[in-house]
Amino acid sequence: MTALDDVLAAGRREAEARMRDTVHVYSQAPDAFDRSTGGTVPGAKTTLYSGKARVKAIAQSTGEDTEAGEREVVLREYEVALPWATALPPGVRLLPGTRVEVTASLDARMVGLILWSIGASFSDQSTAWRIRAEDRS
């Protein structure tokens, strides 16, 4: 092991120590129309990761107003840090639109928050796997 490897290992331990939230990262198939009930049935969810994370609002996020469907929404950006060694199922990549649900947090206001992935960054010299996401409420 090199000095760099030692520093990265220490940084990864510290990054994980700060991961006090729990998230569920999943992809979801499109909703389907049920002719018998006249309602919409949510598409199937595929779990990509469940476990510890650090969810934080991005300070320079402007809270941009935009339209989604037929309603106004405010987009707020977040960074979701997962443990560096987190692996996705074989052949699966994190795509824009993948959802991140906060299932537990010391900040009760975060629980139930669903974020939409807009990108991810990872590297062999990172201390965590970071997902950039937005709150579309």
C-alpha positions as CSV (number, residue, x, y, z in Angstrom):
1,M,0.0,0.0,0.0
2,T,1.2,3.5,-0.8
3,A,0.9,6.6,1.3
4,L,-1.9,7.7,-1.1
5,D,-3.8,4.5,-0.4
6,D,-3.4,5.0,3.3
7,V,-4.8,8.6,3.0
8,L,-7.7,7.4,0.9
9,A,-8.6,4.6,3.3
10,A,-8.6,7.1,6.2
11,G,-10.7,9.5,4.2
12,R,-13.2,6.8,3.2
13,R,-13.6,5.8,6.9
14,E,-14.2,9.4,7.9
15,A,-16.7,9.9,5.0
16,E,-18.6,6.8,6.1
17,A,-18.6,8.0,9.7
18,R,-20.6,11.1,8.6
19,M,-23.2,9.0,6.8
20,R,-26.0,9.1,9.3
21,D,-29.0,9.0,7.0
22,T,-30.5,5.8,5.4
23,V,-31.6,5.8,1.8
24,H,-33.2,3.5,-0.7
25,V,-31.9,4.0,-4.3
26,Y,-34.2,2.5,-6.9
27,S,-35.3,2.6,-10.5
28,Q,-39.0,2.5,-11.3
29,A,-40.8,1.3,-14.4
30,P,-43.3,3.6,-16.0
31,D,-46.8,3.7,-14.5
32,A,-49.5,1.7,-16.2
33,F,-53.2,2.5,-16.8
34,D,-55.5,-0.1,-15.2
35,R,-58.7,-0.3,-17.4
36,S,-60.7,-2.2,-14.8
37,T,-60.3,0.4,-12.1
38,G,-59.7,3.5,-14.3
39,G,-56.6,4.3,-12.2
40,T,-52.9,4.4,-12.6
41,V,-50.8,1.6,-11.2
42,P,-47.2,2.5,-10.2
43,G,-44.5,0.8,-12.1
44,A,-42.4,-1.9,-10.5
45,K,-39.4,-0.7,-8.4
46,T,-35.9,-2.3,-8.7
47,T,-33.7,-1.7,-5.7
48,L,-30.1,-0.6,-6.5
49,Y,-29.0,0.2,-3.0
50,S,-30.4,0.4,0.5
51,G,-28.2,1.6,3.4
52,K,-26.3,4.4,4.9
53,A,-25.7,7.7,3.2
54,R,-25.2,11.4,3.8
55,V,-27.8,13.6,2.2
56,K,-27.2,17.4,2.1
57,A,-28.7,20.3,0.3
58,I,-26.3,22.1,-2.1
59,A,-25.9,25.6,-0.7
60,Q,-25.7,27.3,-4.1
61,S,-28.9,25.7,-5.3
62,T,-31.3,28.4,-6.3
63,G,-34.6,26.6,-6.0
64,E,-35.5,27.1,-9.6
65,D,-39.2,27.2,-10.5
66,T,-40.1,25.1,-13.4
67,E,-43.1,23.2,-14.8
68,A,-43.4,19.4,-14.6
69,G,-46.5,17.9,-16.2
70,E,-49.1,20.5,-15.6
71,R,-47.9,21.8,-12.3
72,E,-45.3,24.2,-11.0
73,V,-42.4,22.7,-9.1
74,V,-39.3,24.1,-7.3
75,L,-36.1,22.2,-8.1
76,R,-33.7,22.0,-5.1
77,E,-30.4,20.2,-5.5
78,Y,-28.9,17.7,-3.1
79,E,-25.8,15.7,-2.9
80,V,-26.2,12.1,-1.7
81,A,-22.9,10.4,-0.6
82,L,-22.8,6.6,-0.5
83,P,-19.9,4.5,0.8
84,W,-17.1,4.4,-1.7
85,A,-17.3,0.6,-2.1
86,T,-21.0,0.6,-2.9
87,A,-21.6,-1.7,-5.9
88,L,-24.6,-1.8,-8.2
89,P,-26.0,-5.1,-9.5
90,P,-24.0,-6.4,-12.4
91,G,-24.7,-4.6,-15.7
92,V,-26.6,-1.8,-14.0
93,R,-25.6,1.9,-14.2
94,L,-27.1,4.8,-12.2
95,L,-29.2,6.7,-14.8
96,P,-30.8,10.1,-14.6
97,G,-34.2,9.7,-13.1
98,T,-33.1,7.0,-10.6
99,R,-34.8,7.8,-7.3
100,V,-33.3,8.2,-3.9
101,E,-35.7,8.0,-1.0
102,V,-34.6,9.1,2.5
103,T,-35.9,6.4,4.8
104,A,-34.3,7.4,8.0
105,S,-32.5,10.6,9.3
106,L,-31.7,12.3,12.5
107,D,-33.4,15.3,10.8
108,A,-37.1,14.1,10.8
109,R,-37.9,16.6,8.0
110,M,-35.8,14.6,5.6
111,V,-37.6,11.3,6.1
112,G,-39.8,10.5,3.1
113,L,-38.0,12.9,0.8
114,I,-37.7,11.5,-2.7
115,L,-34.9,12.8,-4.9
116,W,-34.3,12.3,-8.6
117,S,-30.8,11.5,-9.8
118,I,-29.4,14.0,-12.3
119,G,-25.8,12.6,-12.2
120,A,-23.1,10.8,-10.3
121,S,-19.4,11.1,-9.7
122,F,-17.0,8.4,-8.7
123,S,-13.3,7.8,-8.9
124,D,-10.6,5.5,-7.5
125,Q,-9.3,8.6,-5.6
126,S,-12.7,9.6,-4.1
127,T,-13.7,9.1,-0.5
128,A,-17.4,8.5,-1.4
129,W,-19.7,7.8,-4.3
130,R,-21.6,11.1,-4.8
131,I,-25.0,11.3,-6.5
132,R,-26.3,14.7,-7.6
133,A,-30.1,14.8,-7.2
134,E,-33.0,17.1,-7.1
135,D,-36.1,17.5,-5.1
136,R,-39.0,18.1,-7.5
137,S,-41.6,19.2,-5.0
